[in-house]
Amino acid sequence: MEIRLIRPQDRDEWLRMRNLLWDDPDDGHETETLRYFAQADETVAVFVIDRLDGRLGGFIEVGQRNYAEGCESSPVGYIEGWFIDADLRRQGYGAALVKVAEEWAKARGFREMASDALIENEISIRAHKALGYTEEERIVCFRKDLIDNH
């Protein structure tokens, strides 16, 4: 297995894993993955675990944000998505992906790296803490439609 930048031929596997991580069918994975390969953008990167048999075993999507809770610098590196297939978990692959993402951020001059997890996702929270990330705050987000759909 090796960790490398994603390639266009990896798109189907990336879509498979994105759908497992974010199970909302309206998340726009199809459009986002097409856009990633169509537009060269130095502010984002996707690294994958290559099983060396045509399949992938995990990915990390990393980018930059102007602000992240608890950070003192701007911009900061940001883990936008992080997924490992079930059969590869607890073997160090997740940590290896995070390390590659952190090196990507350092190479761009960022002093801090940030991430988030859903409040009920204890597995992700524990994984972040095990890799040296500190919890900064917990929030509950609200929304309201302003257009009457009746």
C-alpha positions, -999 to +999 in steps of 0.1 A: +000+000+000+011+035-006-002+070+001-002+094-029-021+122-045-054+112-061-055+106-099-085+110-123-088+072-127-094+070-089-127+090-091-151+060-088-133+048-057-132+083-042-170+086-049-176+053-032-157+064+000-172+099+000-207+083-001-197+061+029-184+091+049-211+115+040-243+095+034-264+125+023-273+118-014-277+155-020-241+164-010-230+169-046-202+144-046-205+138-083-201+175-091-174+181-065-152+153-077-156+163-114-147+199-104-116+188-085-101+172-116-113+199-140-099+229-121-063+231-110-065+246-075-034+247-053-055+254-022-069+219-020-055+184-023-067+148-019-044+121-008-054+084-010-043+050+002-036+030-029-041-008-023-020-014-055-048-036-070-069-008-086-088-001-054-083+026-028-085+021+010-090+056+023-086+093+015-080+127+031-092+159+016-072+189+028-076+226+021-072+260+036-096+282+055-092+318+065-105+310+100-109+279+122-121+278+158-092+281+183-066+290+157-045+320+161-031+322+125-047+328+092-050+310+068-049+275+083-047+240+069-080+222+072-090+186+071-122+187+051-128+149+049-110+118+062-120+082+056-105+048+060-122+016+048-133-006+077-108-034+069-079-010+072-089+009+104-067+008+135-036-001+115-020+034+113-033+044+078-055+072+091-026+087+110-004+084+079-030+103+059-032+130+085+006+133+085+007+137+047-020+164+050-001+182+077+031+181+056+011+196+027+000+224+050+035+231+063+048+232+028+024+261+021+035+280+052+006+273+074+013+273+111-018+255+122-040+226+111-077+223+120-105+199+115-140+191+127-163+162+135-200+158+142-207+161+179-220+126+180-190+111+161-170+098+190-148+076+168-136+106+148-132+127+180-111+100+196-090+096+164-083+134+162-073+135+199-050+105+195-032+124+168-026+154+190-056+176+180-072+194+209-110+200+211-117+237+209-154+240+213-187+222+207-215+239+188-251+232+178-260+248+144-295+260+135-312+270+103-346+282+092-361+285+057-371+320+049-391+311+018-426+296+023-428+264+002-466+261+004 
